[in-house]
């Protein structure tokens, strides 16, 4: 796995973790739906994949599907 694929996986995992935490906080009433939407937008923007990372991730995924 090359560096771009590794970075893409790292970003995606971090984004999913932070979104899960934010959803949990909203579900338990610690933040409002409006606050959740603001946090969600900020998280998605902060961990957006670059074009190169997206291309590397898609290529890696395609190779993995062929192996299966």
C-alpha positions in Angstrom: 0.0 0.0 0.0 1.5 3.3 -1.0 1.6 6.5 0.9 -1.4 8.1 -0.8 -3.6 5.1 -0.1 -2.5 5.0 3.5 -3.3 8.7 3.9 -6.7 8.2 2.2 -7.5 5.4 4.6 -6.3 7.4 7.6 -8.5 10.4 6.6 -11.6 8.2 6.0 -11.2 6.4 9.3 -10.7 9.6 11.2 -13.7 11.2 9.5 -16.0 8.2 10.2 -14.8 8.2 13.9 -15.5 11.9 14.4 -18.9 11.7 12.7 -19.8 8.7 14.9 -18.9 10.7 18.0 -20.9 13.7 16.8 -23.9 11.5 16.1 -23.6 9.9 19.5 -23.5 13.4 21.2 -26.6 14.4 19.3 -28.4 11.2 20.2 -27.7 11.7 23.9 -28.8 15.3 23.8 -25.5 16.9 24.4 -25.7 18.9 21.2 -28.6 20.1 19.1 -29.3 19.0 15.6 -28.2 22.4 14.3 -24.9 22.1 16.1 -24.5 18.5 14.7 -25.0 19.8 11.2 -22.3 22.4 11.6 -19.9 19.9 13.1 -20.7 17.4 10.4 -19.9 19.9 7.6 -16.7 21.0 9.3 -15.6 17.3 9.7 -16.4 16.4 6.1 -14.5 19.5 4.8 -11.5 18.9 7.1 -11.1 15.3 6.0 -11.9 15.6 2.3 -9.7 13.5 0.1 -7.4 15.2 -2.4 -7.9 14.2 -6.1 -4.7 12.1 -5.9 -5.8 10.4 -2.7 -9.2 9.7 -4.2 -7.7 8.2 -7.3 -5.2 6.1 -5.3 -8.0 4.8 -3.0 -10.3 3.9 -6.0 -7.4 2.1 -7.7 -6.5 0.2 -4.5 -10.2 -0.8 -4.0 -10.5 -2.0 -7.6 -7.3 -4.2 -7.1 -8.8 -5.6 -3.9 -12.1 -6.5 -5.6 -10.2 -8.3 -8.4 -8.3 -10.4 -5.7 -11.5 -11.6 -4.1 
